[in-house]
Amino acid sequence: MNLSMLSQAWQLKAKLEKAQQELDSTILEAQSGKGAVKVTITGRQKLKSIKISPKVIDPSQAENLEELVFKAVSEAITKSQKLTTQRLGKLTGGLKIPGLT
């Protein structure tokens, strides 16, 4: 490996680390049930919060609430994964590098 390649590898590493830090600090929100359940998550798929409107808390309809929570969490994860792919994909040229997501 020559000096130029080594330098490029270090530059890529620095850019990837910066992108990962940005993803850590990026907060995404998803919701279901017209805002009855709101989920916040980071760009690195770390769940930050789940907010549930008291209007949808009915013990006799627990399955409906479970479905709303499931949909909101799934949407938040999908948004986060898309953002991660978009940001890191630009740097890696689409290569799948273990440990980056």
C-alpha positions, -999 to +999 in steps of 0.1 A: +000+000+000+015+033-010+014+066+009-014+080-014-037+050-007-030+052+030-038+089+030-071+082+012-080+055+036-074+078+066-095+105+049-123+081+042-122+069+078-124+105+091-154+112+068-171+081+079-166+089+116-180+124+110-210+110+091-217+085+119-215+113+145-240+133+124-263+103+123-261+100+161-272+135+165-299+135+138-334+129+153-362+115+131-399+113+141-425+090+129-462+087+138-492+066+134-529+070+141-529+106+129-504+115+156-518+093+183-484+075+187-452+094+180-417+078+180-384+096+179-352+078+168-317+088+159-301+083+125-283+053+139-315+035+150-314+044+187-349+048+200-352+080+219-389+082+229-424+069+224-453+093+231-489+080+233-519+102+233-542+095+263-571+095+238-560+061+225-554+044+258-583+020+262-576-012+280-604-030+260-586-021+228-550-029+236-544-046+203-552-013+184-526+006+205-501-022+200-506-019+162-502+019+163-469+016+183-456-011+160-464+010+129-448+041+143-416+023+154-413+004+121-417+037+102-391+054+124-366+026+118-372+026+081-366+064+080-334+060+100-321+032+078-328+052+046-310+082+060-280+060+071-278+044+036-280+078+020-254+095+041-229+066+043-235+054+008-222+086-006-189+080+012-185+043+005-197+043-030-224+017-021-199-008-006-213-027+024-188-022+051-195-042+083-200-021+114-210+012+097-247+010+103 
